[in-house]
């Protein structure tokens, strides 16, 4: 990972979270999720702290799991093209 890339991704993620929680509808949806899915309610500061706590090792672990070659699938839509 390039120097500063994780910090930039953290700031981007925090910005998106903050902007996404501005509307009344989103806030109510979030509160409903807390009740319906028995999720803990996290304040904006707690969400930002969780984002800041992500390490390069965490990112590497997730990438190894989700981008592992044995999990990859190729899907092609359209007519079959012959190579002849």
Helices and strands as residue ranges (DSSP letters): H 5-20, H 24-36, H 44-52, H 56-66, G 69-71
